Every structure is written in C-alpha cells, then in structure tokens.
Amino acid sequence: MSRISRRQFVQTSMAAAAGSVALSGTKSSGKVLGSNETVKVAVAGINGRGKSHYGAYAGMSNVRVSHLIDPDTRIHESRAKDVEKRQKHRPATVQDFRRVLDDKSVHAVSIATTNHWHSPMTIFAIQAGKDVYVEKPLSHNVYEGRVVVELARKHKAIVQHGTQQRSSGGRAAEIAAVNSGKYGKLLVSKGYCCKRRGSIGKKAHATPPSGLDFDLWTGPAPKQPYHGNLVHYNWHWFWDFGNGDIGNQGVHEIDVMRWAIPGATLPTRVVSLGGRLGYEDQGETANTQMAVYEFGDVLGVFEVRGLIHGNPKYKASQRKVANEYYTTEGMIAGGKFYPKGGGDAQRVTGGTPDKVGGGGPFGNFINCVRSRKTEDLNAESIHGHYSSALCHLGNISYRMGEQATWGDLPDTFGDNAVVRDTFEKLEANLGEFNMPKKGFKYTLGRALNFNPRTERFVGQHAAEANRLISRDYRKPFDIPANVVASAG
C-alpha cells in the first residue's frame, strides 16, 4: 500500500472525528537504535493483557510507554497513573489508535486488543512505519494473518507474536529432545486447553456506556447492538470478535504442538467436533472441542474442555494446559519420557534446541527493534500466522458441521489410539456434568482437505470452507485491496 493509499484510509475513517490529524507518515527507516536511545512504545488495549504489556516495557531501561490506547476512556486515567508510577513519566491517553499512526516519535505499537483487531491494527501500524508486538492469536482469520506476514517482510518490520513459550529455553530443549530420535519417531503431537469456562448468561441489548466508543471497538466486525457480554472479556466467545478457547489460551499449546512436528506449517486435512455443552447462554463458540490435523505421517491433536468442576474428586475434568508427544517408543510429557510397557520415567535430553533470545518475549522484541534483526525474534510473525491459522482451520471444520447424536467415535476421525482416548476424555468429562454417555446432541464438523502451499481448502466442501478463510470487513475499518497487493 502506497503512502497515498494509507492517507486515504486515515482521511476516510477519521472524517467524522473532531480535530485535525497529521497524515504524512513514513515507512520504517531501518535505523539501528543504540542501547542508550529510548524506544517509545504505544500500548493498544489496556484492560486485561495490556497491563502486562505496559508493565513489562515500563520496567525496562531506555524504554518508554509513550501512549496508552483504548476505545474505553473510562480506564484511561487509572492506567495512566499506573504507568506513571512505574516509569516516572505519564503516557498520553488516546481513544482512537489511528491518531498515533503518524506520530514519528513512536517506534512500536504493542497490541493487546480484541482478536478481531489484531491483524488490521498490525497492518496499519506496519504501514505507518512502526514495529509491532501483537498478542495471540496473530489473526482473526487465515487471510489477514498471511497479509501481516508478507507486509512485515516487505517493509522489514519487526513483528513479534505473543506466544510466549517460544521465549522459553526449557520448552525449546524439550522440543529438541522430541525431535532427536532418542525416544522414537514422533507419531502424535497433542495439546490441551482445559480451563474452567462457566456460563456467561444472557445480557440484553443496551446503550453503550458513556466513554466507550463502541463503533470503534466493533471496528471491522459487522455493526451490531451493544450488550454487556462483549466488553471487556466475554467477546472471546462470539465469532465476530473472538475464536473460542482454541484461539484464546489454546493457541499457545497449538503453537507448541506444531513446533514439535518437524517442518510443519499447515495441515493437509482437518476435522473437529464439539459444542457449547452443559449450559445454555449467549456465547457462540465451543466450550468442548476436539480437532485433529494431518501433517504427513504425524497427527496434531487438540483437546478443549471448559467444563471444569471445582471439586477435586472429578479427576478427568481437572484443569490441564499442557502438551504431550507420542512416539513409537512411548510418551513425552512434562519434560519426561514414559516408555511403552511401563518402566521408570526419565528426564528427556538430547537434540539441538532452537536459539532463544533473552529478555523474555517483550525484552526480545525490544532488542530486535534496536538491532533490526528479524531472525533474532523468538516468535516471528510466520509462527504466529501458522499457529493461529490452525485454530481457525479447526473452527472452520466445526462451524461447517451438522448436529449429530453422541455415540461412538465418528469414522472421519480414524482409529488412532490418541484420538480415541481424547474422545473418551471428552465423554467422561461431559458425564461428570450429568450428560448421558450416549444420545445427546453435539456438532460433528466437516472433514476438510487443505493445501498448505496455497492456504486454501480443496476438494469436497472447499467453496463453502474457503468463504470462512476471510471475512466481510466493515468500512472504514477494512483492509484495502491495495494493501494486499503491496504485500504480495
């Protein structure tokens, strides 16, 4: 996208706003910043995860949180005071992120907004010459994630994705051991997202609170009435804004699942099942889900269980956020190898771990902003794209599904032992919430074939599935076609 087209975007979308906006803009100069030069960061989204963002930057030497951005002005004052206390400098507070785009003093934007704003905000920040730290998932859909990757590469922007386990030396060592061959050939890489997700009830349409620009908050999503289950957290469970728990907590473990499969990008086949089970509320996404991905001769399996009892006697439904790796010789979990047929568990070793830059995810990002070395990023945007896309592909299969009656494992899932065990765990979990072992209704997703190179579905049901690769963006918050063309 040329400077003119970005200017047109800002002019169009800010036409109704009061005051004037600088529209010149510059691309990244590529300047290497010295260790004594102050990196100025604008943090967008300051209600939840954004507090961790500004807290990390405010504690770094020669880094300043220059702006706090959020469409809800009700939280501006408290967050600004918090930052000022931490860094002895009060940041500016801004309701509309577009007012920061042309501030040449801002080096980077750190994004902790709703999922549906992650890629659009990243795209326009890159166009404005900013580097970006963007929370997981990188994208709300597959299409926009690819645009981010290509645009970042074209403009040599530093873009770090918020999958923090990529910054863990211990996790890198575990992955190296899995890939070493010392414990057999990898057959199944599995991730879990089993966290308590209770009913959110139902809230009526209402007038947005004073101080919240709900139209801006809604942004590229379809225009719709406000209700209290959207702002500030439960938007995760609505398709227009979030991606369910598989794309919330789950993307962290899906990233590790994919990391363990040598050379894995996107799968050739995906199938999912589940439902919003155990209660009826306003939410739309699944609270119970299983997704299976084919990567050649290795399977990726993901398990989501949101029905978690507080009572410890229900062992099958206990919280579990983890990864496991099943090989020809046994299983690796928690850094230990459990051989087939029993025997003592042993701490895993071996292999050559991926390089992990120091400073944690935020420190590594700032170091790369200074050096301009994208290769030193722990979670460069391509990793964010692939791992986020896996969440989206599982959800596409699920959303295209049909109502079915719970019984035996459906034939479309094959007969892999780990897959069958996952299905049985879901069944046991649901039984603990007074759902009969057989006979209740759930959603059986479509089995879909996928081309990892073109990032499009192929074969039966492809036309319908490919419509969910992207979305209809609401103007003026859409991604103009010339942005996409310039990224290609």
C-alpha positions in Angstrom: 0.0 0.0 0.0 1.5 3.4 -1.0 1.6 6.4 1.3 -1.2 7.9 -0.7 -3.5 4.9 -0.1 -2.7 4.9 3.6 -3.5 8.6 3.7 -6.8 7.9 2.0 -7.6 5.2 4.7 -6.9 7.6 7.5 -8.8 10.5 5.9 -11.8 8.4 5.2 -12.0 6.8 8.6 -11.3 9.9 10.5 -13.6 12.2 8.6 -16.2 12.4 11.4 -13.6 12.8 14.1 -13.0 16.2 15.7 -9.7 18.0 15.2 -7.0 17.5 12.6 -4.8 14.6 12.1 -1.2 14.5 10.7 -1.4 12.4 7.6 2.1 12.4 6.1 3.5 9.2 7.5 6.9 7.5 6.9 8.0 3.9 6.4 10.5 2.4 8.8 13.9 3.9 8.3 15.5 0.7 9.4 17.7 2.7 11.8 19.6 0.6 14.3 19.0 2.2 17.8 21.8 2.3 20.3 21.3 0.8 23.7 21.1 4.3 25.3 18.4 5.5 22.9 14.9 5.5 24.2 12.4 3.2 22.4 8.9 4.6 22.6 6.1 2.2 22.6 2.3 2.8 22.3 0.2 0.1 24.0 -3.2 -0.6 22.4 -5.7 -2.4 24.6 -5.1 -1.7 28.3 -7.8 -3.5 30.1 -6.5 -7.1 30.5 -3.4 -8.5 28.9 -2.4 -4.9 28.0 -1.5 -4.3 31.6 1.2 -7.0 31.3 2.5 -5.2 28.1 2.9 -1.8 29.7 4.2 -3.3 32.9 7.0 -5.0 31.1 8.0 -2.0 29.0 7.8 0.4 31.9 10.3 -1.7 33.8 13.0 -1.7 31.0 15.9 0.7 30.8 15.6 3.2 28.0 12.1 2.1 27.0 9.2 4.4 27.5 5.4 3.7 27.3 4.6 6.9 25.3 0.9 6.2 24.7 -2.0 4.2 26.1 -4.7 3.4 23.5 -8.2 2.1 24.2 -11.7 2.9 22.9 -12.9 2.8 26.5 -11.9 6.1 28.1 -13.3 5.0 31.5 -10.0 3.2 32.2 -7.6 5.8 30.8 -6.9 7.6 34.0 -6.2 4.6 36.2 -3.9 3.0 33.7 -2.0 6.2 33.0 -1.4 6.7 36.7 -0.2 3.1 37.0 2.3 3.6 34.1 3.5 6.9 35.5 4.1 5.3 38.9 6.2 2.6 37.2 8.3 4.7 34.8 8.1 8.2 36.3 6.6 9.6 33.1 2.9 10.0 32.3 1.9 8.5 28.9 -0.6 10.2 26.6 -4.0 8.5 26.5 -5.7 8.1 23.2 -9.1 6.7 22.3 -8.5 6.1 18.6 -5.3 4.3 17.6 -5.3 6.0 14.2 -4.2 9.2 15.9 -0.9 7.5 16.8 -0.1 6.3 13.3 1.6 9.4 12.1 3.4 10.3 15.3 7.0 9.8 14.2 8.3 9.7 17.7 6.6 6.3 18.3 8.8 3.4 17.4 6.5 0.5 18.1 2.9 -0.5 18.8 2.2 -3.3 21.3 -1.3 -4.7 20.6 -3.4 -6.4 23.3 -6.9 -5.6 21.8 -9.7 -7.9 20.9 -8.7 -10.7 18.5 -10.6 -9.1 15.5 -8.4 -6.0 15.7 -5.0 -7.8 16.0 -4.2 -8.1 12.3 -5.9 -4.9 11.0 -4.1 -2.8 13.6 -0.8 -4.6 12.9 -1.2 -4.0 9.2 -1.8 -0.2 9.6 0.9 0.1 12.2 3.4 -1.5 9.7 2.2 0.8 7.0 2.9 3.7 9.4 6.5 2.6 9.9 6.0 1.0 13.3 7.3 -2.2 14.7 4.7 -4.4 16.3 4.3 -6.8 19.2 0.9 -8.4 18.7 -0.9 -10.7 21.1 -2.1 -14.1 20.2 -3.8 -15.0 18.0 -2.0 -13.0 15.3 -5.2 -13.1 13.3 -8.9 -13.5 13.5 -8.9 -15.4 10.2 -6.3 -17.1 7.9 -6.3 -14.5 5.2 -5.4 -11.5 7.3 -2.6 -13.4 9.0 -0.9 -14.0 5.7 -1.2 -10.3 4.8 0.6 -9.5 8.1 3.4 -11.8 7.3 4.0 -10.6 3.7 3.7 -6.9 4.7 6.1 -7.3 7.6 8.7 -8.9 5.3 8.2 -6.3 2.6 8.7 -3.4 4.9 11.3 -5.2 7.1 9.2 -4.5 10.2 9.9 -6.2 13.5 6.8 -8.2 14.3 6.7 -10.4 17.4 3.8 -12.7 18.2 2.6 -13.2 21.7 3.1 -17.0 22.0 5.4 -16.7 25.0 6.5 -20.3 25.1 8.8 -19.5 22.1 10.8 -17.5 24.6 11.3 -20.5 26.9 14.7 -22.2 26.8 13.2 -25.1 28.7 10.4 -25.6 26.1 13.0 -25.3 23.3 15.1 -28.0 24.9 12.0 -30.3 25.3 11.1 -29.9 21.6 14.8 -30.6 20.7 14.6 -33.9 22.7 11.3 -34.9 21.0 13.0 -34.3 17.6 16.2 -36.0 18.5 15.0 -39.5 17.7 16.4 -40.7 21.0 12.8 -41.5 22.2 11.5 -42.9 18.9 9.7 -41.4 16.0 7.0 -38.8 16.7 3.6 -40.1 15.8 1.2 -37.6 17.5 1.8 -34.2 18.9 -1.1 -33.2 21.3 -2.1 -30.0 23.1 -4.6 -29.3 25.8 -6.7 -26.3 26.8 -8.8 -27.4 29.7 -9.8 -24.4 31.8 -12.9 -23.6 33.6 -15.3 -21.6 31.4 -18.6 -21.2 33.0 -21.9 -19.8 31.6 -21.8 -16.1 30.7 -25.6 -16.0 30.9 -27.6 -13.6 28.7 -27.4 -9.9 28.6 -29.9 -7.6 26.8 -29.0 -5.1 24.2 -28.3 -1.7 25.7 -26.9 1.7 25.2 -23.1 1.6 25.3 -21.6 3.1 28.5 -20.5 6.7 28.3 -16.8 6.9 27.5 -16.8 3.7 25.3 -16.7 4.3 21.5 -18.4 1.0 20.7 -18.4 1.7 17.0 -14.6 1.9 17.1 -14.4 -1.2 19.4 -16.6 -3.1 16.9 -14.2 -1.9 14.1 -14.0 -4.3 11.1 -16.7 -6.6 12.5 -20.4 -6.2 11.4 -22.2 -3.4 13.0 -24.5 -4.6 15.9 -26.1 -3.6 19.1 -24.0 -3.4 22.3 -24.5 -5.8 25.2 -22.6 -6.3 28.4 -21.3 -9.7 27.4 -18.9 -8.1 24.9 -16.9 -5.5 26.8 -14.4 -6.4 28.3 -13.8 -10.2 28.2 -16.6 -12.4 27.0 -16.1 -11.3 23.4 -13.8 -14.3 23.2 -16.9 -16.5 22.9 -18.5 -14.6 19.9 -17.4 -15.4 16.3 -17.4 -11.8 15.2 -14.7 -10.9 17.7 -13.1 -14.0 19.2 -12.1 -17.5 18.2 -13.2 -19.5 21.3 -10.8 -21.1 23.7 -8.9 -22.9 21.0 -7.9 -19.5 19.7 -7.5 -17.9 23.1 -5.5 -20.0 25.6 -5.3 -22.8 23.1 -3.2 -21.0 20.5 -0.2 -21.2 22.9 -0.4 -25.0 23.1 -1.2 -25.4 19.4 1.9 -23.4 18.7 3.9 -25.9 20.8 2.1 -28.8 19.1 3.1 -27.6 15.7 6.7 -26.7 16.9 7.3 -30.3 17.8 6.4 -31.6 14.3 9.5 -31.2 12.1 8.8 -28.8 9.2 5.1 -28.4 10.0 3.3 -25.4 8.6 -0.3 -26.1 7.9 -2.1 -29.5 7.6 -3.4 -31.4 4.6 -6.6 -32.4 6.4 -8.6 -31.2 9.5 -11.7 -32.4 11.3 -13.2 -31.2 14.5 -16.2 -31.8 16.8 -17.7 -30.4 20.0 -20.3 -27.9 21.1 -21.3 -25.4 23.7 -22.4 -28.0 26.1 -23.6 -28.3 29.7 -25.5 -25.0 29.7 -27.3 -22.5 27.5 -26.1 -18.9 27.4 -25.3 -16.1 24.9 -22.0 -17.4 23.8 -21.4 -18.9 20.4 -18.1 -20.7 20.4 -17.4 -24.3 21.6 -16.6 -24.9 25.3 -15.8 -28.6 24.4 -13.8 -29.4 21.3 -11.5 -31.9 19.7 -9.6 -31.0 16.5 -7.3 -33.4 14.5 -4.8 -32.2 11.9 -2.8 -34.3 9.4 0.8 -33.4 8.8 2.0 -36.2 6.6 2.6 -39.2 8.8 2.3 -37.2 12.1 -1.0 -36.2 13.6 -1.7 -33.0 15.6 -4.5 -33.4 18.2 -6.0 -30.7 20.3 -8.4 -31.0 23.2 -10.6 -28.2 24.7 -12.6 -28.8 27.9 -14.2 -25.8 29.5 -16.5 -27.7 31.9 -14.2 -28.0 34.9 -15.5 -28.8 38.4 -14.1 -27.1 41.4 -14.4 -30.4 43.3 -11.1 -32.3 43.1 -12.8 -35.7 43.1 -13.6 -35.2 39.4 -10.1 -36.2 38.2 -11.0 -36.4 34.5 -12.2 -32.9 34.3 -9.3 -31.2 36.1 -7.6 -28.2 34.6 -4.9 -29.1 32.1 -3.0 -26.7 29.9 -0.1 -28.7 28.5 1.5 -30.7 25.6 2.3 -34.3 25.1 4.2 -36.2 22.4 3.5 -39.8 21.5 6.3 -41.7 19.8 7.0 -45.2 18.6 8.7 -45.9 21.9 6.4 -44.1 24.4 5.2 -40.7 25.5 7.0 -37.4 26.5 5.1 -35.1 28.8 6.3 -32.6 31.3 9.9 -33.0 30.2 9.9 -36.7 31.0 9.8 -39.8 28.8 7.4 -42.6 29.7 8.4 -45.8 27.8 5.8 -48.2 26.4 5.1 -51.2 28.6 6.0 -49.3 31.8 9.4 -48.7 33.4 10.8 -45.7 35.1 10.2 -42.2 33.7 13.3 -40.4 32.7 14.2 -36.7 32.1 14.4 -36.1 28.4 17.7 -34.8 26.9 19.3 -34.5 23.5 19.0 -32.7 20.2 19.9 -29.1 19.4 17.4 -26.6 20.8 16.3 -23.6 18.7 18.0 -20.4 19.7 16.0 -18.4 22.2 16.8 -14.7 22.6 17.0 -13.4 26.2 14.7 -10.9 27.9 11.5 -12.8 27.6 9.0 -12.1 24.8 8.9 -8.3 25.4 12.6 -7.9 26.0 13.5 -10.0 22.9 11.1 -7.8 20.9 12.8 -4.5 22.1 16.2 -6.0 21.4 15.2 -6.7 17.9 13.6 -3.3 17.5 17.0 -1.9 18.3 19.1 -4.3 16.1 16.6 -4.7 13.2 17.4 -8.4 13.1 14.1 -10.2 12.4 15.9 -13.5 12.5 16.5 -13.0 16.2 12.8 -12.8 17.1 11.7 -15.7 19.2 8.2 -15.7 17.7 8.4 -14.0 14.3 5.1 -13.4 12.6 5.2 -16.5 10.4 5.0 -18.7 13.5 2.1 -16.6 14.7 0.4 -17.0 11.3 0.7 -20.8 11.1 -0.3 -21.5 14.7 -3.2 -19.1 14.7 -4.4 -20.5 11.3 -4.5 -24.0 12.9 -7.1 -22.6 15.4 -9.1 -21.1 12.6 -9.0 -24.3 10.5 -10.3 -26.3 13.4 -13.0 -23.8 13.9 -14.0 -23.8 10.2 -14.5 -27.5 10.3 -16.6 -27.1 13.5 -18.7 -24.2 12.2 -19.5 -26.1 9.0 -20.6 -29.1 11.0 -24.0 -30.6 11.5 -25.9 -31.7 14.6 -25.2 -35.3 15.5 -26.0 -37.7 18.3 -23.2 -38.6 20.6 -22.2 -42.2 20.2 -19.0 -43.9 19.1 -16.0 -42.0 17.7 -17.1 -40.9 14.2 -15.3 -42.7 11.3 -14.0 -39.4 9.9 -11.5 -39.3 12.8 -9.9 -42.6 12.0 -8.8 -45.1 14.7 -5.7 -43.6 16.2 -5.3 -44.5 19.8 -4.6 -40.9 21.0 -7.6 -39.6 19.1 -9.8 -42.2 20.6 -8.5 -41.5 24.1 -9.2 -37.8 23.5 -12.8 -38.6 22.5 -13.3 -40.7 25.6 -11.9 -38.0 27.8 -14.5 -35.6 26.4 -17.2 -38.2 27.1 -16.1 -38.7 30.6 -15.9 -35.0 31.3 -19.4 -34.5 30.0 -20.7 -37.3 32.1 -19.5 -35.5 35.2 -21.8 -32.7 34.3 -24.8 -35.0 34.2 -24.8 -35.5 30.4 -25.7 -39.1 29.5 -22.9 -41.2 28.0 -24.8 -41.6 24.7 -27.6 -39.8 23.0 -27.1 -36.1 23.5 -26.6 -33.6 20.6 -23.3 -32.1 19.6 -21.7 -30.7 16.4 -19.8 -33.0 14.2 -17.5 -30.9 12.0 -16.8 -31.4 8.3 -13.6 -33.4 7.4 -11.8 -30.9 5.1 -8.8 -31.2 2.8 -6.4 -28.3 2.7 -3.5 -27.2 0.6 -0.7 -25.7 2.8 1.0 -24.0 0.0 -1.9 -22.0 -1.3 -3.6 -21.8 2.1 -6.9 -22.8 0.6 -9.3 -25.7 1.1 -9.5 -28.2 -1.7 -11.9 -31.0 -2.7 -15.4 -31.5 -1.3 -16.9 -28.6 0.6 -14.0 -26.3 -0.5 -16.1 -23.5 -1.8 -18.0 -23.2 1.4 -15.0 -23.6 3.6 -12.9 -21.0 1.7 -15.6 -18.4 2.4 -14.5 -18.7 6.1 -10.8 -18.1 5.3 -11.6 -14.4 5.4 -14.5 -12.2 6.4 -16.5 -9.2 5.2 -14.7 -6.2 6.7 -16.8 -3.2 7.7 -15.7 0.1 6.2 -13.9 2.2 7.0 -12.0 -0.4 9.0 -11.4 -2.8 6.1 -8.1 -3.8 4.7 -8.0 -2.1 1.2 -7.1 -4.3 -1.7 -4.0 -2.3 -2.5 -2.6 -3.2 0.9 -3.0 -6.9 0.0 -1.5 -6.3 -3.4 1.5 -4.5 -2.0 2.1 -7.3 0.5 2.1 -10.0 -2.2 
